[in-house]
């Protein structure tokens, strides 16, 4: 028997494995479920994990076939789109150099370039991975949600059974682990919930399987209801509306299942969260915000400041990340993506970025419409992608979904996935030349250098920066420190 290793076969297997997609997907699984830096805040640990992931992606792009495929994906964009992206990034670079604190501005600019490189790398690997990769990503999303649900269930049972012995009330907030703020988990819910019913819809061939596969999305809807995160509620609603508008009969079928899961989540919330603690006569703390349904929670102040900065510096803005330096001590970002670009990058770059994102969204919506019209027998993954991306776009208008490390990385995966599907439909065969590959490599290496230059001085003093800030600006309630996350948990730059 011949046990010799066939090197050409091994090389083809290595090159055919979507390592970049797997690395990004692994981070999406681990970040909400594993504390990546136990000595630091969750946000800081997730940021460090994201930086490690980007380093891995850069190493993988060092392989010639990955660099070539990524450059090919960039070449598949229409010429005017490539020019618009190049112009927006050039304006952002100039703004960063001229900013009050260039190291921080260049850090954010470099991070955006690395994330965009990741989008094209994911798109390239989806083009070669095909439908099989779609199924694996849906399963990974479901596994991530399952792991989170199990952890929340364990915390729930612990509060009910052990809480009274220690005089502890039932606190719903404890069920939202893994993030420095419950709203950051809401970003994950916006983008993952649209996928969580697909396993039941595709593989729920028996009643037992359907019950088991339905349990996770129902639990996540229960967590949505209990979170009090109004941005997530709006985002999920916008995602559903987008599906109704563009996804035809499969979209309406998916919508009915989502509404059924919402009803199931509501029933579970009433029973497990409201009634059970009451039956056990246990004090309870909830996150109900119905009284604040019309409140902007100081966002009007944040938005007004962003507009003032855009008025003061209309051409280049005050510099990437510099809202965290110039704004009042309410938040380190304006909770609105467009206003953030206007204030920090200037009006020309903001208009370019907004137009690019809107054009990409409409192009993918048109792609979804064509896909469901061609084959309406099954709910395709494009329906869930449309809901997730439309919801994320809506939430970026009221929250920091473009700022936080987990949501940023998940957006890289979803946008690259959608781009790969769109290129597949267009049967794009464009190939980048040697200059295109060199440009991708140079931009990625320059961006990595700027990110390293911005991060290295902070690595050993993350906790020290936080404590120094709290000492200088002590919170009114010591249990609720007024740290304002941006790049780090202490997001203010000074």
C-alpha positions in Angstrom: 0.0 0.0 0.0 1.3 3.4 -1.0 1.2 5.9 2.0 3.3 8.6 0.2 2.0 12.2 0.5 0.9 13.7 -2.7 2.3 17.3 -2.4 0.2 18.8 -5.3 -3.0 17.4 -3.7 -2.1 18.9 -0.4 -1.3 22.2 -2.0 -4.7 22.2 -3.8 -6.5 21.3 -0.5 -4.7 24.1 1.3 -5.5 26.6 -1.4 -9.1 25.4 -1.7 -9.9 25.8 2.1 -11.4 29.2 2.9 -9.0 29.9 5.8 -9.8 33.6 5.9 -13.6 33.1 6.2 -13.0 30.4 8.8 -10.8 32.7 10.9 -13.3 35.5 10.8 -16.2 33.1 11.6 -14.2 31.6 14.5 -13.8 35.1 16.0 -17.6 35.7 15.6 -18.2 32.4 17.5 -15.6 33.0 20.3 -16.0 36.8 21.0 -19.4 36.7 22.7 -18.9 33.4 24.4 -15.2 33.4 25.6 -13.5 36.1 27.7 -10.5 36.8 25.5 -8.7 38.9 28.1 -9.8 38.1 31.7 -7.8 41.0 33.2 -9.6 43.5 31.0 -13.1 44.7 30.1 -15.0 42.5 27.6 -14.7 45.3 25.0 -10.9 45.5 25.4 -10.5 41.8 25.1 -12.7 41.7 22.0 -10.6 44.5 20.5 -7.4 42.6 21.1 -9.0 39.5 19.7 -10.0 41.5 16.6 -6.4 42.8 16.2 -5.1 39.3 16.4 -7.6 38.1 13.8 -6.6 40.9 11.4 -2.9 39.8 11.9 -3.9 36.3 10.9 -5.8 37.6 7.9 -2.7 39.5 6.8 -0.6 36.4 7.1 -3.0 34.4 5.0 -3.1 37.2 2.4 0.7 36.6 2.1 -0.2 33.5 0.2 -0.1 34.4 -3.5 -3.4 32.7 -4.3 -5.2 34.6 -1.6 -3.7 38.0 -2.6 -4.5 37.3 -6.2 -8.2 36.4 -5.4 -8.6 39.4 -3.2 -7.3 41.7 -5.9 -9.6 40.0 -8.4 -12.6 40.8 -6.1 -11.6 44.4 -6.0 -11.3 44.4 -9.8 -14.9 43.1 -10.0 -16.2 46.4 -8.7 -17.3 48.9 -11.3 -14.6 51.4 -12.2 -16.5 54.4 -10.7 -17.0 52.4 -7.4 -13.3 51.8 -7.2 -12.5 55.4 -7.8 -15.1 56.6 -5.2 -13.6 54.2 -2.6 -10.1 55.4 -3.4 -11.1 59.1 -3.2 -12.9 58.6 0.1 -10.0 56.8 1.7 -7.6 59.4 0.3 -9.6 62.2 1.9 -9.7 60.2 5.2 -5.9 59.8 5.1 -5.4 63.6 4.6 -7.9 64.3 7.4 -6.0 61.9 9.7 -2.6 63.5 9.0 -4.0 67.0 9.7 -5.9 65.9 12.9 -5.1 67.2 16.3 -3.9 63.7 17.4 -2.7 62.0 14.2 -1.7 58.7 15.9 -5.3 58.0 16.9 -6.8 59.2 13.6 -4.4 57.1 11.5 -5.2 54.1 13.8 -8.9 54.4 12.9 -8.1 55.0 9.2 -5.8 52.0 9.1 -8.4 49.8 10.9 -11.0 50.7 8.3 -8.6 49.8 5.5 -7.9 46.4 7.1 -11.6 45.7 7.5 -12.3 46.6 3.9 -9.4 44.3 2.8 -11.1 41.6 4.9 -14.4 42.2 3.1 -12.8 41.6 -0.3 -10.9 38.6 1.0 -14.2 37.0 2.2 -15.9 37.9 -1.1 -13.1 36.1 -3.0 -13.4 33.0 -0.9 -17.2 32.9 -1.2 -16.7 32.9 -5.0 -14.6 29.7 -4.8 -16.4 28.1 -1.8 -19.9 28.1 -3.3 -23.1 27.1 -1.6 -21.4 24.6 0.7 -19.8 27.5 2.5 -23.2 29.2 3.0 -24.4 26.2 4.9 -21.4 26.0 7.1 -21.6 29.7 8.0 -25.3 29.3 8.9 -24.4 26.4 11.1 -21.6 28.4 12.8 -24.0 31.3 13.5 -26.4 28.9 15.0 -23.7 27.3 17.1 -22.6 30.7 18.4 -26.2 31.6 19.3 -26.7 28.1 20.9 -23.5 28.6 23.1 -24.7 32.0 24.2 -28.2 30.7 25.0 -26.8 27.8 27.1 -24.7 30.3 29.1 -27.7 32.6 29.6 -29.8 29.6 30.7 -27.1 28.6 33.3 -27.0 32.1 34.6 -30.8 32.2 34.8 -31.0 29.0 36.8 -28.2 30.1 39.1 -30.0 33.4 39.9 -33.2 31.5 40.7 -31.7 28.7 42.7 -28.7 30.3 44.4 -29.7 34.0 44.4 -32.0 33.8 47.4 -29.4 32.1 49.6 -27.0 35.1 49.1 -29.7 37.8 49.2 -29.4 38.5 45.5 -32.3 39.7 43.4 -33.2 38.2 40.0 -31.4 40.7 37.6 -32.2 40.3 33.9 -29.1 42.2 33.0 -27.0 39.3 34.2 -28.3 37.1 31.4 -26.6 39.5 28.9 -23.0 38.4 29.4 -20.1 38.7 27.0 -20.3 42.4 26.3 -19.4 45.6 28.2 -22.9 46.9 27.4 -26.1 45.1 26.7 -26.6 47.3 23.5 -23.4 45.7 22.0 -25.1 42.3 22.3 -28.1 43.9 20.5 -25.9 44.5 17.5 -25.1 40.8 17.4 -28.8 40.0 17.7 -29.6 42.3 14.7 -27.2 40.5 12.4 -27.6 36.9 13.6 -31.3 36.5 14.3 -32.2 36.5 10.6 -30.1 33.4 10.2 -31.2 31.4 13.2 -34.5 30.0 11.7 -32.8 28.8 8.5 -31.7 25.5 10.1 -35.3 24.7 11.1 -36.6 25.8 7.7 -34.0 23.7 5.8 -33.4 20.7 8.0 -36.4 20.5 10.3 -37.8 17.4 8.7 -39.4 16.0 11.8 -41.3 17.5 14.7 -38.5 16.7 17.2 -35.9 18.4 15.0 -38.1 21.5 14.5 -38.7 21.9 18.2 -35.0 21.6 18.9 -34.0 23.9 16.1 -36.7 26.5 17.0 -35.6 26.7 20.7 -32.5 28.9 20.0 -34.2 31.6 17.9 -37.1 31.7 20.4 -34.6 32.2 23.2 -32.9 35.0 21.3 -36.2 36.7 20.7 -36.9 36.4 24.4 -33.5 38.1 25.0 -34.4 40.9 22.5 -37.6 41.6 24.3 -35.9 41.7 27.7 -32.9 43.8 26.6 -34.7 47.1 26.4 -32.5 47.9 23.3 -34.8 50.0 21.2 -32.2 50.2 18.4 -32.3 46.5 18.0 -36.1 46.4 17.8 -36.1 49.1 15.1 -33.3 47.3 13.2 -35.1 44.0 13.2 -38.3 45.7 12.0 -36.4 47.4 9.2 -34.8 44.1 8.2 -38.3 42.5 8.0 -39.6 45.4 5.9 -36.6 45.0 3.5 -37.4 41.3 3.1 -41.1 42.0 2.4 -40.1 44.5 -0.3 -37.5 42.5 -2.1 -37.7 38.8 -1.3 -41.1 37.8 -2.7 -42.8 34.6 -1.5 -39.7 33.1 0.2 -39.4 36.4 2.1 -43.0 36.3 3.2 -42.5 32.7 4.3 -39.4 33.6 6.3 -41.3 36.6 7.8 -44.1 34.4 9.1 -41.6 32.1 10.8 -39.8 35.1 12.3 -43.1 36.4 13.7 -43.9 33.0 15.1 -40.5 33.0 16.8 -41.2 36.5 18.1 -44.5 35.3 19.6 -42.8 32.3 21.1 -40.1 34.6 22.6 -42.7 36.8 24.1 -44.5 33.9 25.7 -41.2 32.7 27.1 -40.3 36.1 28.4 -43.7 36.4 30.2 -43.4 33.0 31.7 -39.6 32.6 32.6 -38.7 36.2 33.3 -41.8 37.9 34.6 -43.8 35.1 36.3 -41.3 32.5 37.6 -39.4 35.0 39.8 -42.8 36.3 41.1 -44.0 32.8 41.9 -40.8 32.3 43.8 -41.3 35.6 45.6 -37.8 36.7 44.5 -37.1 40.5 44.0 -36.5 41.2 40.3 -34.7 43.9 38.4 -35.8 44.4 34.7 -34.6 46.5 31.8 -38.1 47.8 30.8 -37.9 51.1 28.9 -41.4 51.6 27.7 -41.5 54.9 29.5 -38.5 56.1 27.4 -40.0 54.9 24.1 -39.9 58.4 22.6 -36.7 59.5 24.3 -33.5 60.0 22.3 -31.3 59.3 25.4 -29.2 62.4 24.8 -28.6 61.4 21.1 -29.9 64.8 20.1 -26.9 66.3 21.9 -24.5 63.9 20.2 -26.0 64.6 16.7 -26.0 68.4 17.3 -22.3 68.3 18.2 -21.5 66.2 15.1 -23.2 68.7 12.9 -21.4 71.6 14.6 -18.0 69.8 13.9 -19.0 69.3 10.2 -19.9 73.0 10.0 -16.6 74.1 11.6 -14.5 71.7 9.4 -16.6 70.9 6.3 -13.9 69.7 3.9 -11.8 67.3 6.0 -13.7 67.1 9.3 -12.0 67.1 12.7 -10.2 63.7 12.0 -11.1 60.0 12.3 -11.9 59.1 15.9 -11.7 62.7 17.0 -15.3 63.0 18.1 -13.9 61.1 21.1 -11.6 64.0 21.7 -13.6 67.1 20.9 -17.2 66.2 22.0 -18.8 66.7 25.4 -18.4 63.8 27.9 -21.6 62.0 26.9 -20.2 59.4 24.4 -17.1 58.9 22.3 -19.1 58.6 19.0 -22.3 60.3 17.8 -24.4 57.1 17.5 -25.0 57.8 13.8 -22.7 56.6 11.0 -23.4 59.4 8.6 -23.0 62.1 11.2 -19.8 60.4 12.4 -18.4 60.6 8.8 -19.5 64.2 8.4 -17.9 65.3 11.7 -14.7 63.3 11.5 -14.0 62.8 7.7 -15.7 65.9 6.3 -18.6 66.4 3.9 -17.0 65.2 0.6 -15.8 61.9 2.2 -19.1 61.4 4.0 -21.1 61.9 0.8 -18.9 59.4 -1.0 -19.1 56.8 1.8 -22.9 57.2 2.2 -23.5 56.9 -1.6 -21.2 53.8 -1.8 -23.0 52.0 1.1 -26.5 52.9 -0.3 -25.6 51.8 -3.8 -24.2 48.5 -2.5 -27.3 47.9 -0.4 -29.7 48.6 -3.3 -27.6 46.4 -5.7 -27.7 43.5 -3.2 -31.5 44.0 -2.7 -31.9 43.7 -6.5 -29.8 40.6 -6.5 -32.1 39.1 -3.8 -35.2 39.9 -5.9 -33.7 38.2 -8.9 -32.7 35.1 -6.9 -36.1 34.5 -5.4 -37.8 35.1 -8.7 -35.6 32.5 -10.3 -36.2 29.9 -7.6 -38.9 30.4 -5.1 -39.0 26.9 -3.8 -36.7 27.5 -0.8 -35.7 30.4 1.4 -32.2 31.2 0.3 -29.5 32.5 2.5 -29.7 35.8 0.6 -33.0 36.6 2.4 -31.4 36.4 5.8 -28.4 38.4 4.5 -30.7 41.1 3.3 -32.5 41.3 6.6 -29.2 41.4 8.6 -27.5 44.1 6.4 -30.7 46.3 6.2 -31.1 46.0 10.0 -27.4 46.8 10.6 -27.7 49.9 8.3 -30.8 51.1 10.2 -29.1 50.5 13.6 -26.0 52.4 12.5 -28.2 55.5 12.4 -28.9 55.3 16.1 -26.1 53.2 17.6 -22.4 52.4 17.3 -22.6 49.3 15.3 -19.8 50.5 13.0 -17.5 51.2 16.0 -17.5 48.1 18.2 -15.1 45.2 17.5 -17.5 42.3 17.3 -20.1 44.1 15.2 -17.3 45.5 12.9 -15.9 42.0 12.3 -19.4 40.4 11.8 -20.1 43.1 9.2 -16.9 42.2 7.4 -18.1 38.6 7.2 -21.7 39.6 6.1 -20.6 42.2 3.6 -18.0 40.0 2.0 -20.5 37.1 1.9 -23.1 39.3 0.2 -20.5 40.7 -2.3 -19.3 37.2 -3.1 -22.9 36.1 -3.9 -23.5 39.2 -6.0 -20.3 38.6 -8.0 -21.3 34.9 -8.5 -24.6 36.0 -10.0 -22.8 38.5 -12.3 -20.3 35.8 -13.3 -17.5 38.3 -12.8 -14.3 37.1 -14.4 -12.2 40.3 -13.9 -8.7 39.7 -12.9 -6.4 42.1 -11.2 -3.0 42.7 -12.8 0.3 42.8 -11.0 -0.2 46.5 -10.2 -3.6 45.8 -8.6 -2.1 43.0 -6.4 0.8 45.3 -5.4 -1.7 48.1 -4.5 -3.7 45.7 -2.3 -0.5 44.5 -0.6 0.9 48.0 -0.1 -2.4 49.4 1.3 -2.8 46.4 3.7 0.7 46.6 5.0 0.6 50.4 5.4 -2.7 50.1 7.3 -1.3 47.4 9.5 1.7 49.6 10.3 -0.5 52.5 11.3 -2.7 50.3 13.4 0.4 48.8 15.2 1.8 52.3 15.7 -1.5 53.3 17.3 -2.0 50.2 19.4 1.5 49.3 20.7 1.8 52.3 23.1 -1.5 51.4 24.7 -1.2 47.6 25.1 0.5 47.6 28.5 -1.6 50.4 29.9 -5.2 49.8 29.0 -6.4 49.3 32.6 -4.2 52.1 33.7 -5.8 54.5 31.2 -9.2 53.5 32.4 -8.3 54.1 36.1 -6.7 57.4 35.3 -9.8 58.6 33.5 -12.1 57.5 36.3 -9.8 59.3 38.8 -9.9 62.5 36.8 -13.7 62.2 36.1 -15.2 60.2 38.9 -18.7 58.8 38.1 -21.7 59.8 40.1 -22.5 56.1 40.6 -19.3 54.1 41.2 -21.2 50.9 40.1 -21.7 52.6 36.7 -18.3 54.0 35.6 -18.7 56.6 32.9 -16.2 55.0 30.5 -17.2 55.7 26.9 -16.2 52.9 24.5 -14.7 53.6 21.2 -11.5 51.9 20.2 -10.9 50.9 23.8 -13.4 50.8 26.7 -12.0 54.1 27.8 -12.7 55.6 24.4 -11.8 59.2 25.1 -8.6 60.3 23.5 -6.6 63.1 25.0 
